[in-house]
């Protein structure tokens, strides 16, 4: 005996409010990649860890939420692929894969996908649900980043956590708080203007 389950209802993300289809999706994906790239260039090196402070994580989470799972992960995926083939898109003009923070960049793709999927379920509409959405995205990036950092440097996970997570918690809390204010406010403005379909 099989039981049919009702499909999960999905909702529009911010990018869906822009008219168009394929051309819109391509343009928004390229804009997302450009946004991640520019934000990734805004870095602060720290003397006690090989991983710099970067605004790229904020850009990835915002891109995933605003563009949705497919366009958001495509933006992060294009960023990853271009950097892998030698385009100097990563922090400090880096490219390739042989550096300590490469795992975070791999995590960007998965985080954008997850955050976009949560936004499709309206998790970007209130402060509290956006806090959860951004926290899930950040934890995803950390999971990939710390695993790569440990393997790349040949250190244990506790040391990798100390180098790759602890120095960034305050900054990431600020980024998460900014997202939790920005996204629900944007939706409130859209609701008041009557632009949502």
Contact map, one row per residue, 1 for C-alpha under 8 A:
11100000000000000000000000000000000000000000000000000000000000000000000000000000000000000000000000000000000000000000000000000000000000000000000000000000000000000000000000000000000000000000000000000
11110000000000000000000000000000000000000000000000000000000000000000000000000000000000000000000000000000000000000000000000000000000000000000000000000000000000000000000000000000000000000000000000000
11111000000000000000000000000000000000000000000000000000000000000000000000000000000000000000000000000000000000000000000000000000000000000000000000000000000000000000000000000000000000000000000000000
01111100000000000000000000000000000000000000000000000000000000000000000000000000000000000000000000000000000000000000000000000000000000000000000000000000000000000000000000000000000000000000000000000
00111110000000000000000000000000000000000000000000000000000000000000000000000000000000000000000000000000000000000000000000000000000000000000000000000000000000000000000000000000000000000000000000000
00011111000000000000000000000000000000000000000000000000000000000000000000000000000000000000000000000000000000000000000000000000000000000000000000000000000000000000000000000000000000000000000000000
00001111100000000000000000000000000000000000000000000000000000000000000000000000000000000000000000000000000000000000000000000000000000000000000000000000000000000000000000000000000000000000000000000
00000111110000000000000000000000000000000000000000000000000000000000000000000000000000000000000000000000000000000000000000000000000000000000000000000000000000000000000000000000000000000000000000000
00000011111000000000000000000000000000000000000000000000000000000000000000000000000000000000000000000000000000000000000010000000000000000000000000000000000000000000000000000000000000000000000000000
00000001111100000000000000000000000000000000000000000000000000000000000000000000000000000000000000000000000000000000000111000000000000000000000000000000000000000000000000000000000000000000000000000
00000000111110000000000000000000000000000000000000000000000000000000000000000000000000000000000000000000000000000000001111000000000000000000000000000000000000000000000000000000000000000000000000000
00000000011111111000000000000000000000000000000000000000000000000000000000000000000000000000000000000000000000000000000100000000000000000000000000000000000000000000000000000000000000000000000000000
00000000001111111000000000000000000000000000000000000000000000001111000000000000000000000000000000000000000000000000001100000000000000000000000000000000000000000000000000000000000000000000000000000
00000000000111111100000000000000000000000000000000000000000000001110000000000000000000000000000000000000000000000000000000000000000000000000000000000000000000000000000000000000000000000000000000000
00000000000111111100000000010000000000000000000000000000000000000111000000000000000000000000000000000000000000000000000000000000000000000000000000000000000000000000000000000000000000000000000000000
00000000000111111110000000000000000000000000000000000000000000000010000000000000000000000000000000000000000000000000000000000000000000000000000000000000000000000000000000000000000000000000000000000
00000000000111111110000000000000000000000000000000000000000000000000000000000000000000000000000000000000000000000000000000000000000000000000000000000000000000000000000000000000000000000000000000111
00000000000001111111000100000000000000000000000000000000000000000000000000000000000000000000000000000000000000000000000000000000000000000000000000000000000000000000000000000000000000000000000000000
00000000000000011111100100000000000000000000000000000000000000000000000000000000000000000000000000000000000000000000000000000000000000000000000000000000000000000000000000000000000000000000000000000
00000000000000000111111110000000000000000000000000000000000000000000000000000000000000000000000000000000000000000000000000000000000000000000000000000000000000000000000000000000000000000000000000000
00000000000000000011111110000000000000000000000000000000000000000000000000000000000000000000000000000000000000000000000000000000000000000000000000000000000000000000000000000000000000000000000000000
00000000000000000001111111000000000000000000000000000000000000000000000000000000000000000000000000000000000000000000000000000000000000000000000000000000000000000000000000000000000000000000000000000
00000000000000000001111111100000000000000000000000000000000000000000000000000000000000000000000000000000000000000000000000000000000000000000000000000000000000000000000000000000000000000000000000000
00000000000000000111111111110000000000000000000000000000000000000000000000000000000000000000000000000000000000000000000000000000000000000000000000000000000000000000000000000000000000000000000000000
00000000000000000001111111111000000000000000000000000000000000000000001000000000000000000000000000000000000000000000000000000000000000000000000000000000000000000000000000000000000000000000000000000
00000000000000000000011111111100000000000000000000000000000000000000000000000000000000000000000000000000000000000000000000000000000000000000000000000000000000000000000000000000000000000000000000000
00000000000000000000001111111110000000000000000000000000000000000000000000000000000000000000000000000000000000000000000000000000000000000000000000000000000000000000000000000000000000000000000000000
00000000000000100000000111111111000000000000000000000000000000000010001000000000000000000000000000000000000000000000000000000000000000000000000000000000000000000000000000000000000000000000000000000
00000000000000000000000011111111100000000000000000000000000000000010001101100000000000000000000000000000000000000000000000000000000000000000000000000000000000000000000000000000000000000000000000000
00000000000000000000000001111111110000000000000000000000000000000000000000100000000000000000000000000000000000000000000000000000000000000000000000000000000000000000000000000000000000000000000000000
00000000000000000000000000111111111000000000000000000000000000000000000000100000000000000000000000000000000000000000000000000000000000000000000000000000000000000000000000000000000000000000000000000
00000000000000000000000000011111111100000000000000000000000000100000000100110000000000000000000000000000000000000000000000000000000000000000000000000000000000000000000000000000000000000000000000000
00000000000000000000000000001111111110000000000000000000000000000000000000110110000000000000000000000000000000000000000000000000000000000000000000000000000000000000000000000000000000000000000000000
00000000000000000000000000000111111111000000000000000000000000000000000000000000000000000000000000000000000000000000000000000000000000000000000000000000000000000000000000000000000000000000000000000
00000000000000000000000000000011111111100000000000000000001000000000000000000000000000000000000000000000000000000000000000000000000000000000000000000000000000000000000000000000000000000000000000000
00000000000000000000000000000001111111110000000000000001001100000000000000010010000000000000000000000000000000000000000000000000000000000000000000000000000000000000000000000000000000000000000000000
00000000000000000000000000000000111111111000000000000001000000000000000000000010000000001100000000000000000000000000000000000000000000000000000000000000000000000000000000000000000000000000000000000
00000000000000000000000000000000011111111100000000000001000000000000000000000000000000000000000000000000000000000000000000000000000000000000000000000000000000000000000000000000000000000000000000000
00000000000000000000000000000000001111111100000000000111001000000000000000000000000000000000000000000000000000000000000000000000000000000000000000000000000000000000000000000000000000000000000000000
00000000000000000000000000000000000111111110000000000111100000000000000000000000000000001110000000000000000000000000000000000000000000000000000000000000000000000000000000000000000000000000000000000
00000000000000000000000000000000000011111110000000000111000000000000000000000000000000001111100000000000000000000000000000000000000000000000000000000000000000000000000000000000000000000000000000000
00000000000000000000000000000000000001111111000000000111000000000000000000000000000000000010000000000000000000000000000000000000000000000000000000000000000000000000000000000000000000000000000000000
00000000000000000000000000000000000000011111100000011110000000000000000000000000000000000011000000000000000000000000000000000000000000000000000000000000000000000000000000000000000000000000000000000
00000000000000000000000000000000000000000111110000011100000000000000000000000000000000000000000000000000000000000000000000000000000000000000000000000000000000000000000000000000000000000000000000000
00000000000000000000000000000000000000000011111001111000000000000000000000000000000000000000000000000000000000000000000000000000000000000000000000000000000000000000000000000000000000000000000000000
00000000000000000000000000000000000000000001111111111000000000000000000000000000000000000000000000000000000000000000000000000000000000000000000000000000000000000000000000000000000000000000000000000
00000000000000000000000000000000000000000000111111000000000000000000000000000000000000000000000000000000000000000000000000000000000000000000000000000000000000000000000000000000000000000000000000000
00000000000000000000000000000000000000000000011111000000000000000000000000000000000000000000000000000000000000000000000000000000000000000000000000000000000000000010000000000000000000000000000000000
00000000000000000000000000000000000000000000011111110000000000000000000000000000000000000000000000000000000000000000000000000000000000000000000000000000000000000011000000000000000000000000000000000
00000000000000000000000000000000000000000000111111110000000000000000000000000000000000000000000000011000000000000000000000000000000000000000000000000000000000000010000000000000000000000000000000000
00000000000000000000000000000000000000000000110011111000000000000000000000000000000000000000000000011000000000000000000000000000000000000000000000000000000000000011000000000000000000000000000000000
00000000000000000000000000000000000000000011110011111100000000000000000000000000000000000000000000000000000000000000000000000000000000000000000000000000000000000000000000000000000000000000000000000
00000000000000000000000000000000000000000011110000111110000000000000000000000000000000000000000000000000000000000000000000000000000000000000000000000000000000000000000100000000000000000000000000000
00000000000000000000000000000000000000111111000000011111100000000000000000000000000000000010000000000000000000000000000000000000000000000000000000000000000000000000000000000000000000000000000000000
00000000000000000000000000000000000000111110000000001111111000000000000000000000000000000000000000000000000000000000000000000000000000000000000000000000000000000000000000000000000000000000000000000
00000000000000000000000000000000000111111100000000000111111100000000000000000000000000000000000000000000000000000000000000000000000000000000000000000000000000000000000000000000000000000000000000000
00000000000000000000000000000000000000010000000000000111111110000000000000000000000000000000000000000000000100000000000000000000000000000100100000000000000000000000000000000000000000000000000000000
00000000000000000000000000000000000000000000000000000011111111000000000000000000000000000000000000000000000000000000000000000000000000000000000000000000000000000000000000010011000000000000000000000
00000000000000000000000000000000001100100000000000000011111111100000000000000000000000000000000000000000000000000000000000000000000000000000000000000000000000000000000000000000000000000000000000000
00000000000000000000000000000000000100000000000000000001111111110000000100010000000000000000000000000000000100110000000000000000000000000000000000000000000000000000000000000000000000000000000000000
00000000000000000000000000000000000000000000000000000000111111111000000000000000000000000000000000000000000000110010000000000000000001001100000000000000000000000000000000000000000000000000000000000
00000000000000000000000000000000000000000000000000000000011111111100000000000000000000000000000000000000000000000000000000000000000000000000000000000000000000000000000000000000001000000000000000000
00000000000000000000000000000001000000000000000000000000001111111111000100100000000000000000000000000000000000010000000000000000000000000000000000000000000000000000000000000000000000000000000000000
00000000000000000000000000000000000000000000000000000000000111111111101110000000000000000000000000000000000000111111000000000000000000000000000000000000000000000000000000000000000000000000000000000
00000000000011000000000000000000000000000000000000000000000011111111100100000000000000000000000000000000000000010011111000010000000000000000000000000000000000000000000000000000000000000000000000000
00000000000011100000000000000000000000000000000000000000000001111111000100000000000000000000000000000000000000000001001000000000000000000000000000000000000000000000000000000000000000000000000000000
00000000000011110000000000011000000000000000000000000000000000111111111100000000000000000000000000000000000000000001000000000000000000000000000000000000000000000000000000000000000000000000000000000
00000000000010100000000000000000000000000000000000000000000000111111111100000000000000000000000000000000000000011011101100000000000000000000000000000000000000000000000000000000000000000000000000000
00000000000000000000000000000000000000000000000000000000000000011011111110000000000000000000000000000000000000011111100100000000000000000000000000000000000000000000000000000000000000000000000000000
00000000000000000000000000000000000000000000000000000000000000000011111111000000000000000000000000000000000000001001000000000000000000000000000000000000000000000000000000000000000000000000000000000
00000000000000000000000010011000000000000000000000000000000000010011111111100000000000000000000000000000000000000000000000000000000000000000000000000000000000000000000000000000000000000000000000000
00000000000000000000000000001001000000000000000000000000000100111111111111110000000000000000000000000000000010011001000000000000000000000000000000000000000000000000000000000000000000000000000000000
00000000000000000000000000000000000000000000000000000000000000010000111111111000000000000000000000000000000111111000000000000000000000000000000000000000000000000000000000000000000000000000000000000
00000000000000000000000000001000000000000000000000000000000000000000011111111100000000000000000000000000000010000000000000000000000000000000000000000000000000000000000000000000000000000000000000000
00000000000000000000000000001111100000000000000000000000000000100000001111111110000000000000000000000000000000000000000000000000000000000000000000000000000000000000000000000000000000000000000000000
00000000000000000000000000000001100100000000000000000000000100000000000111111111000000000000000000000000000110010000000000000000000000000000000000000000000000000000000000000000000000000000000000000
00000000000000000000000000000000000000000000000000000000000000000000000011111111100000000000000000000000000110000000000000000000000000000000000000000000000000000000000000000000000000000000000000000
00000000000000000000000000000000100000000000000000000000000000000000000001111111110000000000000000000000000000000000000000000000000000000000000000000000000000000000000000000000000000000000000000000
00000000000000000000000000000000100110000000000000000000000000000000000000111111111000001000000000000000000000000000000000000000000000000000000000000000000000000000000000000000000000000000000000000
00000000000000000000000000000000000000000000000000000000000000000000000000011111111100000000000000000000110010000000000000000000000000000000000000000000000000000000000000000000000000000000000000000
00000000000000000000000000000000000000000000000000000000000000000000000000001111111110000000000000000000000000000000000000000000000000000000000000000000000000000000000000000000000000000000000000000
00000000000000000000000000000000000000000000000000000000000000000000000000000111111111101000000000000000000000000000000000000000000000000000000000000000000000000000000000000000000000000000000000000
00000000000000000000000000000000000000000000000000000000000000000000000000000011111111111100011100000000000000000000000000000000000000000000000000000000000000000000000000000000000000000000000000000
00000000000000000000000000000000000000000000000000000000000000000000000000000001111111100000001110000000000000000000000000000000000000000000000000000000000000000000000000000000000000000000000000000
00000000000000000000000000000000000000000000000000000000000000000000000000000000111111100000001100000000000000000000000000000000000000000000000000000000000000000000000000000000000000000000000000000
00000000000000000000000000000000000000000000000000000000000000000000000000000000011111110000001100000000000000000000000000000000000000000000000000000000000000000000000000000000000000000000000000000
00000000000000000000000000000000000000000000000000000000000000000000000000000000011111111000001000000000000000000000000000000000000000000000000000000000000000000000000000000000000000000000000000000
00000000000000000000000000000000000000000000000000000000000000000000000000000000001001111100111000000000000000000000000000000000000000000000000000000000000000000000000000000000000000000000000000000
00000000000000000000000000000000000010011000000000000000000000000000000000000010011000111110111000000000000000000000000000000000000000000000000000000000000000000000000000000000000000000000000000000
00000000000000000000000000000000000010011000000000000000000000000000000000000000001000011111111000000000000000000000000000000000000000000000000000000000000000000000000000000000000000000000000000000
00000000000000000000000000000000000000011110000000000100000000000000000000000000000000001111110000000000000000000000000000000000000000000000000000000000000000000000000000000000000000000000000000000
00000000000000000000000000000000000000001010000000000000000000000000000000000000000000000111110000000000000000000000000000000000000000000000000000000000000000000000000000000000000000000000000000000
00000000000000000000000000000000000000001000000000000000000000000000000000000000000000011111111000000000000000000000000000000000000000000000000000000000000000000000000000000000000000000000000000000
00000000000000000000000000000000000000000000000000000000000000000000000000000000001000011111111100000000000000000000000000000000000000000000000000000000000000000000000000000000000000000000000000000
00000000000000000000000000000000000000000000000000000000000000000000000000000000001111111100111110000000000000000000000000000000000000000000000000000000000000000000000000000000000000000000000000000
00000000000000000000000000000000000000000000000000000000000000000000000000000000001111000000011111000000000000000000000000000000000000000000000000000000000000000000000000000000000000000000000000000
00000000000000000000000000000000000000000000000000000000000000000000000000000000000100000000001111100100000000000000000000000000000000000000000000000000000000000000000000000000000000000000000000000
00000000000000000000000000000000000000000000000000000000000000000000000000000000000000000000000111110100000000000000000000000000000000000000000000000000000000000000000000000000000000000000000000000
00000000000000000000000000000000000000000000000000000000000000000000000000000000000000000000000011111100000000000000000000000000000000000000000000000001000000000000000000000000000000000000000000000
00000000000000000000000000000000000000000000000001100000000000000000000000000000000000000000000001111110000000000000000000000000000000000000000000011001100000000000000000000000000000000000000000000
00000000000000000000000000000000000000000000000001100000000000000000000000000000000000000000000000111111100000000000000000000000000000000000000010011000000000000000000000000000000000000000000000000
00000000000000000000000000000000000000000000000000000000000000000000000000000000000000000000000011111111110000000000000000000000000000000000000010010000000000000000000000000000000000000000000000000
00000000000000000000000000000000000000000000000000000000000000000000000000000000000000000000000000011111111000000000000000000000000000000000100111111000000000000000000000000000000000000000000000000
00000000000000000000000000000000000000000000000000000000000000000000000000000000000000000000000000001111111100000000000000000000000000000000110111010000000000000000000000000000000000000000000000000
00000000000000000000000000000000000000000000000000000000000000000000000000000001000000000000000000001111111110000000000000000000000000000000100010000000000000000000000000000000000000000000000000000
00000000000000000000000000000000000000000000000000000000000000000000000000000001000000000000000000000111111111000000000000000000000000000000100110000000000000000000000000000000000000000000000000000
00000000000000000000000000000000000000000000000000000000000000000000000000000000000000000000000000000011111111100000000000000000000000000001111110000000000000000000000000000000000000000000000000000
00000000000000000000000000000000000000000000000000000000100100000000000010011000000000000000000000000001111111110000000000000000000000000000100000000000000000000000000000000000000000000000000000000
00000000000000000000000000000000000000000000000000000000000000000000000111011001000000000000000000000000111111111000000000000000000000000000000000000000000000000000000000000000000000000000000000000
00000000000000000000000000000000000000000000000000000000000000000000000010000000000000000000000000000000011111111100000000000000000000000001100000000000000000000000000000000000000000000000000000000
00000000000000000000000000000000000000000000000000000000000110010000000010000000000000000000000000000000001111111110000000000000000000011101100000000000000000000000000000000000000000000000000000000
00000000000000000000000000000000000000000000000000000000000110111001100110010000000000000000000000000000000111111111000000000000000000001000000000000000000000000000000000000000000000000000000000000
00000000000000000000000000000000000000000000000000000000000000010001110110000000000000000000000000000000000011111111100000000000000000000000000000000000000000000000000000000000000000000000000000000
00000000000000000000000000000000000000000000000000000000000000010000100000000000000000000000000000000000000001111111110000000000000000011000000000000000000000000000000000000000000000000000000000000
00000000000000000000000000000000000000000000000000000000000010011001100000000000000000000000000000000000000000111111111000000000000011011000000000000000000000000000000000000000000000000000000000000
00000000000000000000000000000000000000000000000000000000000000011111110100000000000000000000000000000000000000011111111100000000000000000000000000000000000000000000000000000000000000000000000000000
00000000000000000000000000000000000000000000000000000000000000001001100000000000000000000000000000000000000000001111111110000000000000000000000000000000000000000000000000000000000000000000000000000
00000000000000000000000000000000000000000000000000000000000000001000000000000000000000000000000000000000000000000111111111110000000010000000000000000000000000000000000000000000000000000000000000000
00000000001010000000000000000000000000000000000000000000000000001101000000000000000000000000000000000000000000000011111111110000000010000000000000000000000000000000000000000000000000000000000000000
00000000011110000000000000000000000000000000000000000000000000000001100000000000000000000000000000000000000000000001111111100000000000000000000000000000000000000000000000000000000000000000000000000
00000000111000000000000000000000000000000000000000000000000000000000000000000000000000000000000000000000000000000000111111100000000000000000000000000000000000000000000000000000000000000000000000000
00000000011000000000000000000000000000000000000000000000000000000000000000000000000000000000000000000000000000000000011111111000000000000000000000000000000000000000000000000000000000000000000000000
00000000000000000000000000000000000000000000000000000000000000000000000000000000000000000000000000000000000000000000011111111100110110000000000000000000000000000000000000000000000000000000000000000
00000000000000000000000000000000000000000000000000000000000000001000000000000000000000000000000000000000000000000000011001111110110010000000000000000000000000000000000000000000000100110000000000000
00000000000000000000000000000000000000000000000000000000000000000000000000000000000000000000000000000000000000000000000001111110110000000000000000000000000000000000000000000000000000110010000000000
00000000000000000000000000000000000000000000000000000000000000000000000000000000000000000000000000000000000000000000000000111111110000000000000000000000000000000000000000000000000100110000000000000
00000000000000000000000000000000000000000000000000000000000000000000000000000000000000000000000000000000000000000000000000011111111000000000000000000000000000000000000000000000000110010000000000000
00000000000000000000000000000000000000000000000000000000000000000000000000000000000000000000000000000000000000000000000000000111111100000000000000000000000000000000000000000000000100000000000000000
00000000000000000000000000000000000000000000000000000000000000000000000000000000000000000000000000000000000000000000000000111111111110000000000000000000000000000000000000000000000000000000000000000
00000000000000000000000000000000000000000000000000000000000000000000000000000000000000000000000000000000000000000000000000111111111111000000000000000000000000000000000000000000001100110000000000000
00000000000000000000000000000000000000000000000000000000000000000000000000000000000000000000000000000000000000000000000000000011111111100000000000000000000000000000000000000001101100000000000000000
00000000000000000000000000000000000000000000000000000000000000000000000000000000000000000000000000000000000000000000000000100001111111110000000000000000000000000000000000000000000000000000000000000
00000000000000000000000000000000000000000000000000000000000000000000000000000000000000000000000000000000000000000010011000110000111111111000000000000000000000000000000000000000000000000000000000000
00000000000000000000000000000000000000000000000000000000000010000000000000000000000000000000000000000000000000000010000000000000011111111100000000000000000000000000000000000001001100000000000000000
00000000000000000000000000000000000000000000000000000000000000000000000000000000000000000000000000000000000000000000000000000000001111111110000000000000000000000000000000000001000000000000000000000
00000000000000000000000000000000000000000000000000000000000000000000000000000000000000000000000000000000000000100110000000000000000111111111000000000000000000000000000000000000000000000000000000000
00000000000000000000000000000000000000000000000000000000000010000000000000000000000000000000000000000000000000110110000000000000000011111111100000000000000000000000000000000000000000000000000000000
00000000000000000000000000000000000000000000000000000000100010000000000000000000000000000000000000000000000000100000000000000000000001111111110000000000000000000000000000010000000000000000000000000
00000000000000000000000000000000000000000000000000000000000000000000000000000000000000000000000000000000000000000000000000000000000000111111111000000000000000000000000000000000000000000000000000000
00000000000000000000000000000000000000000000000000000000000000000000000000000000000000000000000000000000001001100000000000000000000000011111111100000000000000000000000000000000000000000000000000000
00000000000000000000000000000000000000000000000000000000100000000000000000000000000000000000000000000011111101100000000000000000000000001111111110000000000000000000000000000000000000000000000000000
00000000000000000000000000000000000000000000000000000000000000000000000000000000000000000000000000000001001000000000000000000000000000000111111111000000000000000001100000000000000000000000000000000
00000000000000000000000000000000000000000000000000000000000000000000000000000000000000000000000000000000001000000000000000000000000000000011111111100000000000000000000000000000000000000000000000000
00000000000000000000000000000000000000000000000000000000000000000000000000000000000000000000000000000011011000000000000000000000000000000001111111110000000000000000000000000000000000000000000000000
00000000000000000000000000000000000000000000000000000000000000000000000000000000000000000000000000001111111000000000000000000000000000000000111111111000000000000001000000000000000000000000000000000
00000000000000000000000000000000000000000000000000000000000000000000000000000000000000000000000000000011000000000000000000000000000000000000011111111100000010011001100000000000000000000000000000000
00000000000000000000000000000000000000000000000000000000000000000000000000000000000000000000000000000010000000000000000000000000000000000000001111111110000010010000000000000000000000000000000000000
00000000000000000000000000000000000000000000000000000000000000000000000000000000000000000000000000011111000000000000000000000000000000000000000111111111000000000000000000000000000000000000000000000
00000000000000000000000000000000000000000000000000000000000000000000000000000000000000000000000000011010000000000000000000000000000000000000000011111111111000010001000000000000000000000000000000000
00000000000000000000000000000000000000000000000000000000000000000000000000000000000000000000000000000000000000000000000000000000000000000000000001111111111110110000000000000000000000000000000000000
00000000000000000000000000000000000000000000000000000000000000000000000000000000000000000000000000000000000000000000000000000000000000000000000000111111111000000000000000000000000000000000000000000
00000000000000000000000000000000000000000000000000000000000000000000000000000000000000000000000000110000000000000000000000000000000000000000000000011111111000000000000000000000000000000000000000000
00000000000000000000000000000000000000000000000000000000000000000000000000000000000000000000000000010000000000000000000000000000000000000000000000001111111000000000000000000000000000000000000000000
00000000000000000000000000000000000000000000000000000000000000000000000000000000000000000000000000000000000000000000000000000000000000000000000000001111111100000000000000000000000000000000000000000
00000000000000000000000000000000000000000000000000000000000000000000000000000000000000000000000000000000000000000000000000000000000000000000000000001111111110110000000000000000000000000000000000000
00000000000000000000000000000000000000000000000000000000000000000000000000000000000000000000000000000000000000000000000000000000000000000000000000000100011111110000000000000000000000000000000000000
00000000000000000000000000000000000000000000000000000000000000000000000000000000000000000000000000000000000000000000000000000000000000000000000001100100001111111000000000000000000000000000000000000
00000000000000000000000000000000000000000000000000000000000000000000000000000000000000000000000000000000000000000000000000000000000000000000000000000000000111111100000000000000000000000000000000000
00000000000000000000000000000000000000000000000000000000000000000000000000000000000000000000000000000000000000000000000000000000000000000000000000000100001111111110000000000000000000000000000000000
00000000000000000000000000000000000000000000000000000000000000000000000000000000000000000000000000000000000000000000000000000000000000000000000001101100001111111111100000000000000000000000000000000
00000000000000000000000000000000000000000000000000000000000000000000000000000000000000000000000000000000000000000000000000000000000000000000000001000000000011111111110000000000000000000000000000000
00000000000000000000000000000000000000000000000000000000000000000000000000000000000000000000000000000000000000000000000000000000000000000000000000000000000001111111111000000000000000000000000000000
00000000000000000000000000000000000000000000000111100000000000000000000000000000000000000000000000000000000000000000000000000000000000000000000000000000000000111111111000000000000000000000000000000
00000000000000000000000000000000000000000000000010100000000000000000000000000000000000000000000000000000000000000000000000000000000000000000010011001000000000011111111100000000000000000000000000000
00000000000000000000000000000000000000000000000000000000000000000000000000000000000000000000000000000000000000000000000000000000000000000000010001000000000000011111111110000000000000000000000000000
00000000000000000000000000000000000000000000000000000000000000000000000000000000000000000000000000000000000000000000000000000000000000000000000000000000000000001111111110000000000000000000000000000
00000000000000000000000000000000000000000000000000000000000000000000000000000000000000000000000000000000000000000000000000000000000000000000000000000000000000000111111111000000000000000000000000000
00000000000000000000000000000000000000000000000000001000000000000000000000000000000000000000000000000000000000000000000000000000000000000000000000000000000000000001111111110000000000000000000000000
00000000000000000000000000000000000000000000000000000000000000000000000000000000000000000000000000000000000000000000000000000000000000000000000000000000000000000000111111111000000000000000000000000
00000000000000000000000000000000000000000000000000000000000000000000000000000000000000000000000000000000000000000000000000000000000000000000000000000000000000000000001111111100000000000000000000000
00000000000000000000000000000000000000000000000000000000000000000000000000000000000000000000000000000000000000000000000000000000000000000000000000000000000000000000000111111110000000000000000000000
00000000000000000000000000000000000000000000000000000000010000000000000000000000000000000000000000000000000000000000000000000000000000000100000000000000000000000000000111111111000000000000000000000
00000000000000000000000000000000000000000000000000000000000000000000000000000000000000000000000000000000000000000000000000000000000000000000000000000000000000000000000011111111100000000000000000000
00000000000000000000000000000000000000000000000000000000000000000000000000000000000000000000000000000000000000000000000000000000000000000000000000000000000000000000000001111111110000000000000000000
00000000000000000000000000000000000000000000000000000000010000000000000000000000000000000000000000000000000000000000000000000000000000000000000000000000000000000000000000111111111000000000000000000
00000000000000000000000000000000000000000000000000000000010000000000000000000000000000000000000000000000000000000000000000000000001001100000000000000000000000000000000000011111111100000000000000000
00000000000000000000000000000000000000000000000000000000000000000000000000000000000000000000000000000000000000000000000000000000001000000000000000000000000000000000000000001111111110000000000000000
00000000000000000000000000000000000000000000000000000000000000000000000000000000000000000000000000000000000000000000000000000000000000000000000000000000000000000000000000000111111111000000000000000
00000000000000000000000000000000000000000000000000000000000001000000000000000000000000000000000000000000000000000000000000000000011001000000000000000000000000000000000000000011111111100000000000000
00000000000000000000000000000000000000000000000000000000000000000000000000000000000000000000000000000000000000000000000000010111011001000000000000000000000000000000000000000001111111110000000000000
00000000000000000000000000000000000000000000000000000000000000000000000000000000000000000000000000000000000000000000000000000010000000000000000000000000000000000000000000000000111111111000000000000
00000000000000000000000000000000000000000000000000000000000000000000000000000000000000000000000000000000000000000000000000000000000000000000000000000000000000000000000000000000011111111100000000000
00000000000000000000000000000000000000000000000000000000000000000000000000000000000000000000000000000000000000000000000000011100010000000000000000000000000000000000000000000000001111111110000000000
00000000000000000000000000000000000000000000000000000000000000000000000000000000000000000000000000000000000000000000000000011110010000000000000000000000000000000000000000000000000111111111000000000
00000000000000000000000000000000000000000000000000000000000000000000000000000000000000000000000000000000000000000000000000000000000000000000000000000000000000000000000000000000000011111111100000000
00000000000000000000000000000000000000000000000000000000000000000000000000000000000000000000000000000000000000000000000000000000000000000000000000000000000000000000000000000000000001111111110000000
00000000000000000000000000000000000000000000000000000000000000000000000000000000000000000000000000000000000000000000000000001000000000000000000000000000000000000000000000000000000000111111111000000
00000000000000000000000000000000000000000000000000000000000000000000000000000000000000000000000000000000000000000000000000000000000000000000000000000000000000000000000000000000000000011111111100000
00000000000000000000000000000000000000000000000000000000000000000000000000000000000000000000000000000000000000000000000000000000000000000000000000000000000000000000000000000000000000001111111110000
00000000000000000000000000000000000000000000000000000000000000000000000000000000000000000000000000000000000000000000000000000000000000000000000000000000000000000000000000000000000000000111111111110
00000000000000000000000000000000000000000000000000000000000000000000000000000000000000000000000000000000000000000000000000000000000000000000000000000000000000000000000000000000000000000011111111110
00000000000000000000000000000000000000000000000000000000000000000000000000000000000000000000000000000000000000000000000000000000000000000000000000000000000000000000000000000000000000000001111111100
00000000000000000000000000000000000000000000000000000000000000000000000000000000000000000000000000000000000000000000000000000000000000000000000000000000000000000000000000000000000000000000111111100
00000000000000000000000000000000000000000000000000000000000000000000000000000000000000000000000000000000000000000000000000000000000000000000000000000000000000000000000000000000000000000000011111110
00000000000000001000000000000000000000000000000000000000000000000000000000000000000000000000000000000000000000000000000000000000000000000000000000000000000000000000000000000000000000000000011111111
00000000000000001000000000000000000000000000000000000000000000000000000000000000000000000000000000000000000000000000000000000000000000000000000000000000000000000000000000000000000000000000011001111
00000000000000001000000000000000000000000000000000000000000000000000000000000000000000000000000000000000000000000000000000000000000000000000000000000000000000000000000000000000000000000000000000111
